[in-house]
Amino acid sequence: MKKYVLVLMMLLSGFVYAKDPIYTSFFSNKALDGYDTVAYFTDHKAVEGSKQYTTKYKGADWYFSSAKHLAMFKKTPEKYAPQYGGYCAWAIAAKNDFASADPHQWAIVDSKLYLNYDSEVKAKWDKNPKGFIKMGDRNWPSLINK
Protein backbone atom coordinates (compact mmCIF):
# COMPACT_ATOMS: atom_id res chain seq x y z
CA MET A 1 0.00 0.00 0.00
CA LYS A 2 2.82 2.43 0.90
CA LYS A 3 4.39 1.77 -2.48
CA TYR A 4 1.19 2.85 -4.29
CA VAL A 5 0.85 5.98 -2.19
CA LEU A 6 4.46 6.92 -2.97
CA VAL A 7 3.94 6.37 -6.71
CA LEU A 8 0.73 8.43 -6.62
CA MET A 9 2.51 11.26 -4.77
CA MET A 10 5.32 11.25 -7.34
CA LEU A 11 2.85 11.42 -10.22
CA LEU A 12 0.86 14.24 -8.66
CA SER A 13 3.97 16.25 -7.75
CA GLY A 14 4.72 16.62 -11.47
CA PHE A 15 1.44 18.46 -11.88
CA VAL A 16 2.39 20.89 -9.16
CA TYR A 17 5.82 21.76 -10.53
CA ALA A 18 5.61 21.20 -14.28
CA LYS A 19 4.86 24.29 -16.32
CA ASP A 20 3.17 24.31 -19.67
CA PRO A 21 5.16 25.86 -22.52
CA ILE A 22 2.36 28.44 -22.96
CA TYR A 23 0.88 30.33 -20.02
CA THR A 24 -2.84 29.81 -19.56
CA SER A 25 -4.90 30.47 -16.47
CA PHE A 26 -5.77 27.66 -14.07
CA PHE A 27 -9.40 27.55 -15.24
CA SER A 28 -8.87 28.08 -18.96
CA ASN A 29 -6.71 26.87 -21.81
CA LYS A 30 -6.66 30.28 -23.52
CA ALA A 31 -3.29 31.72 -24.43
CA LEU A 32 -3.07 35.44 -23.56
CA ASP A 33 -6.43 35.22 -21.75
CA GLY A 34 -8.08 35.08 -25.19
CA TYR A 35 -6.41 38.20 -26.59
CA ASP A 36 -5.31 38.29 -30.23
CA THR A 37 -1.51 37.97 -30.31
CA VAL A 38 -1.31 39.20 -33.92
CA ALA A 39 -3.11 42.44 -33.00
CA TYR A 40 -0.16 43.60 -30.88
CA PHE A 41 1.84 43.74 -34.10
CA THR A 42 -0.84 45.03 -36.47
CA ASP A 43 -3.09 47.21 -34.29
CA HIS A 44 -0.45 48.08 -31.67
CA LYS A 45 -2.85 47.35 -28.81
CA ALA A 46 -4.44 44.50 -26.86
CA VAL A 47 -7.51 43.28 -28.76
CA GLU A 48 -9.82 40.55 -27.51
CA GLY A 49 -10.09 37.52 -29.73
CA SER A 50 -13.26 35.69 -30.71
CA LYS A 51 -14.36 32.06 -30.33
CA GLN A 52 -15.09 32.25 -34.04
CA TYR A 53 -11.36 32.44 -34.88
CA THR A 54 -9.32 29.96 -32.86
CA THR A 55 -6.51 27.48 -33.27
CA LYS A 56 -4.40 25.20 -31.11
CA TYR A 57 -0.68 25.78 -30.76
CA LYS A 58 1.69 24.20 -28.23
CA GLY A 59 -1.25 22.80 -26.28
CA ALA A 60 -3.08 26.10 -25.80
CA ASP A 61 -6.11 27.66 -27.46
CA TRP A 62 -5.33 30.89 -29.33
CA TYR A 63 -8.06 33.42 -30.09
CA PHE A 64 -8.03 36.04 -32.85
CA SER A 65 -10.18 39.01 -33.74
CA SER A 66 -10.36 38.17 -37.46
CA ALA A 67 -9.87 35.39 -39.99
CA LYS A 68 -6.93 37.38 -41.37
CA HIS A 69 -5.12 37.38 -38.00
CA LEU A 70 -5.82 33.67 -37.56
CA ALA A 71 -4.32 32.94 -40.97
CA MET A 72 -1.26 35.09 -40.23
CA PHE A 73 -0.67 33.21 -36.98
CA LYS A 74 -1.14 29.80 -38.55
CA LYS A 75 1.41 30.67 -41.25
CA THR A 76 4.14 31.74 -38.79
CA PRO A 77 3.09 31.20 -35.15
CA GLU A 78 6.63 31.69 -33.82
CA LYS A 79 6.60 35.24 -35.25
CA TYR A 80 3.52 36.24 -33.23
CA ALA A 81 3.56 34.06 -30.11
CA PRO A 82 4.86 35.89 -27.03
CA GLN A 83 8.33 35.14 -25.79
CA TYR A 84 8.73 32.86 -22.76
CA GLY A 85 5.38 31.26 -23.52
CA GLY A 86 3.47 34.35 -22.45
CA TYR A 87 4.69 34.17 -18.86
CA CYS A 88 5.86 37.43 -17.28
CA ALA A 89 9.09 38.33 -19.09
CA TRP A 90 10.46 40.30 -16.13
CA ALA A 91 9.93 37.35 -13.74
CA ILE A 92 11.63 34.95 -16.16
CA ALA A 93 14.59 37.33 -16.42
CA ALA A 94 14.98 38.94 -13.00
CA LYS A 95 13.66 36.18 -10.74
CA ASN A 96 14.42 33.12 -12.89
CA ASP A 97 10.87 32.02 -12.10
CA PHE A 98 7.39 31.84 -13.57
CA ALA A 99 4.67 34.42 -13.04
CA SER A 100 1.40 35.06 -14.82
CA ALA A 101 1.11 37.93 -17.27
CA ASP A 102 -1.47 40.62 -18.01
CA PRO A 103 -2.23 40.94 -21.74
CA HIS A 104 -2.48 44.72 -21.26
CA GLN A 105 1.15 44.96 -20.04
CA TRP A 106 3.16 44.28 -23.14
CA ALA A 107 6.04 45.43 -25.30
CA ILE A 108 7.42 44.58 -28.70
CA VAL A 109 11.20 44.62 -28.75
CA ASP A 110 13.09 43.68 -31.91
CA SER A 111 9.86 42.33 -33.45
CA LYS A 112 9.14 40.01 -30.50
CA LEU A 113 6.26 40.24 -28.04
CA TYR A 114 6.88 40.28 -24.27
CA LEU A 115 4.23 40.33 -21.54
CA ASN A 116 4.51 41.38 -17.91
CA TYR A 117 2.63 40.72 -14.67
CA ASP A 118 1.24 44.22 -14.01
CA SER A 119 1.98 47.91 -14.58
CA GLU A 120 4.55 48.10 -11.74
CA VAL A 121 6.50 45.15 -13.13
CA LYS A 122 6.17 46.58 -16.64
CA ALA A 123 7.74 49.84 -15.37
CA LYS A 124 10.72 47.83 -14.10
CA TRP A 125 10.92 46.01 -17.43
CA ASP A 126 10.85 49.30 -19.35
CA LYS A 127 14.01 50.51 -17.58
CA ASN A 128 16.18 47.91 -19.33
CA PRO A 129 14.25 45.65 -21.73
CA LYS A 130 17.28 44.49 -23.70
CA GLY A 131 19.13 43.58 -20.50
CA PHE A 132 16.12 41.65 -19.23
CA ILE A 133 15.79 39.89 -22.57
CA LYS A 134 19.41 38.74 -22.32
CA MET A 135 18.76 37.35 -18.83
CA GLY A 136 15.43 35.85 -19.86
CA ASP A 137 16.91 34.14 -22.89
CA ARG A 138 19.51 32.58 -20.58
CA ASN A 139 16.95 31.50 -17.95
CA TRP A 140 14.08 30.28 -20.15
CA PRO A 141 15.51 26.97 -21.45
CA SER A 142 16.29 25.62 -17.98
CA LEU A 143 12.98 26.88 -16.53
CA ILE A 144 10.79 25.28 -19.18
CA ASN A 145 12.72 22.00 -19.05
CA LYS A 146 12.36 21.53 -15.27
Backbone torsions as a table, in degrees:
resi	resn	phi	psi	omega
1	MET	NA	-43.8	179.7
2	LYS	-59.6	-37.2	-179.8
3	LYS	-61.0	-43.3	-179.7
4	TYR	-67.7	-37.1	178.2
5	VAL	-65.0	-43.4	179.2
6	LEU	-62.5	-44.1	179.1
7	VAL	-63.1	-44.0	178.5
8	LEU	-61.2	-42.9	178.9
9	MET	-62.1	-41.2	179.9
10	MET	-64.8	-41.9	178.7
11	LEU	-64.4	-44.6	-179.0
12	LEU	-69.4	-31.2	-179.2
13	SER	-63.5	-30.0	177.0
14	GLY	-62.5	-33.8	179.0
15	PHE	-70.5	-29.1	-179.6
16	VAL	-74.5	-39.2	-171.7
17	TYR	-101.1	-26.8	-177.4
18	ALA	-70.6	138.4	177.9
19	LYS	-112.3	140.3	175.4
20	ASP	-71.9	152.4	179.7
21	PRO	-66.9	-20.3	178.2
22	ILE	-122.3	129.5	179.0
23	TYR	-70.6	127.4	170.3
24	THR	-135.3	157.1	179.6
25	SER	-71.7	166.1	-177.8
26	PHE	-61.0	-34.9	-174.3
27	PHE	-101.5	8.1	-175.8
28	SER	-147.3	158.1	175.6
29	ASN	-109.2	19.5	-178.0
30	LYS	-82.5	125.0	170.6
31	ALA	-70.5	143.6	178.5
32	LEU	53.3	33.0	-179.7
33	ASP	52.9	27.5	178.2
34	GLY	88.6	7.5	177.7
35	TYR	-82.4	153.0	-176.6
36	ASP	-81.5	108.2	-177.5
37	THR	-66.5	-28.8	178.6
38	VAL	-69.5	-33.4	-177.3
39	ALA	-61.2	-29.0	177.1
40	TYR	-59.5	-34.4	-178.0
41	PHE	-85.6	-34.8	-174.8
42	THR	-95.1	-39.6	-176.9
43	ASP	-102.1	-11.3	179.6
44	HIS	59.0	36.9	176.3
45	LYS	-161.4	164.8	175.9
46	ALA	-76.6	123.8	-178.6
47	VAL	-127.4	128.4	178.7
48	GLU	-66.6	140.1	176.1
49	GLY	-86.4	177.5	-177.4
50	SER	-125.1	146.7	175.2
51	LYS	-61.1	-20.9	-179.1
52	GLN	-67.9	-27.8	-176.1
53	TYR	-124.8	90.2	-178.0
54	THR	-133.6	159.9	172.9
55	THR	-151.9	165.0	174.3
56	LYS	-103.2	140.5	176.2
57	TYR	-155.3	126.7	-178.7
58	LYS	50.1	41.0	174.2
59	GLY	81.6	0.3	-178.8
60	ALA	-115.0	159.4	175.3
61	ASP	-94.7	126.8	-178.6
62	TRP	-111.0	131.0	-177.3
63	TYR	-110.1	145.8	-178.7
64	PHE	-135.0	156.2	-177.2
65	SER	-87.3	-10.6	-179.0
66	SER	-155.1	161.2	175.9
67	ALA	-63.5	-35.0	179.6
68	LYS	-62.3	-45.8	179.7
69	HIS	-65.6	-39.2	176.5
70	LEU	-59.5	-46.3	-179.9
71	ALA	-63.9	-40.6	178.4
72	MET	-61.6	-43.4	179.9
73	PHE	-65.5	-46.2	-179.0
74	LYS	-59.9	-34.1	-179.2
75	LYS	-69.3	-43.1	-178.7
76	THR	-144.0	73.2	-176.4
77	PRO	-60.7	-34.7	-178.8
78	GLU	-65.2	-23.0	177.8
79	LYS	-71.2	-34.9	-172.7
80	TYR	-105.2	-23.2	-178.7
81	ALA	-65.1	141.7	-179.7
82	PRO	-67.3	150.7	177.6
83	GLN	-67.6	155.1	179.3
84	TYR	56.8	33.2	175.1
85	GLY	64.8	14.6	-179.2
86	GLY	85.5	4.2	171.8
87	TYR	-73.6	165.1	179.8
88	CYS	-60.0	118.0	-177.2
89	ALA	-64.4	-37.9	179.4
90	TRP	-65.1	-42.3	-180.0
91	ALA	-64.3	-41.5	177.9
92	ILE	-59.9	-43.2	-176.3
93	ALA	-77.9	-57.8	-170.5
94	ALA	-79.7	-32.7	-175.8
95	LYS	-108.3	-7.6	-176.4
96	ASN	52.0	44.5	-176.0
97	ASP	-151.0	165.1	179.7
98	PHE	-87.0	146.4	170.6
99	ALA	-152.5	151.9	178.1
100	SER	-67.7	170.4	-178.9
101	ALA	-134.9	150.0	178.0
102	ASP	-100.0	122.1	-178.2
103	PRO	-62.5	-11.1	177.5
104	HIS	-90.6	-5.8	179.5
105	GLN	-112.4	90.5	-170.9
106	TRP	-140.6	164.4	175.4
107	ALA	-153.1	147.5	170.5
108	ILE	-110.7	121.8	179.8
109	VAL	-126.7	124.7	-178.7
110	ASP	50.1	46.3	176.5
111	SER	64.5	24.4	176.7
112	LYS	-126.8	142.6	-177.0
113	LEU	-92.2	133.0	177.1
114	TYR	-128.2	137.6	178.2
115	LEU	-114.6	154.4	178.0
116	ASN	-131.8	164.7	-173.0
117	TYR	-64.0	-49.3	-179.4
118	ASP	-158.1	-175.9	-175.5
119	SER	-67.9	-32.5	178.1
120	GLU	-67.2	-44.4	178.6
121	VAL	-66.6	-39.6	177.9
122	LYS	-60.6	-36.4	177.4
123	ALA	-64.1	-38.7	176.0
124	LYS	-64.5	-45.8	179.3
125	TRP	-57.6	-43.1	-176.4
126	ASP	-64.9	-18.5	179.2
127	LYS	-71.7	-25.9	-178.1
128	ASN	-159.6	60.8	-175.4
129	PRO	-58.4	-41.7	-178.2
130	LYS	-66.5	-35.9	175.9
131	GLY	-66.1	-42.2	178.1
132	PHE	-67.0	-35.6	177.8
133	ILE	-63.4	-42.2	177.3
134	LYS	-58.3	-46.9	179.2
135	MET	-65.9	-43.7	-179.7
136	GLY	-62.5	-42.1	178.6
137	ASP	-62.7	-32.1	176.0
138	ARG	-72.6	-41.5	-174.2
139	ASN	-78.1	-37.3	-170.5
140	TRP	-53.7	-49.3	-176.6
141	PRO	-57.8	-41.7	-179.1
142	SER	-74.3	-32.7	178.1
143	LEU	-65.1	-47.7	-174.3
144	ILE	-73.8	-20.7	-179.1
145	ASN	-96.4	8.6	178.4
146	LYS	-67.6	NA	NA
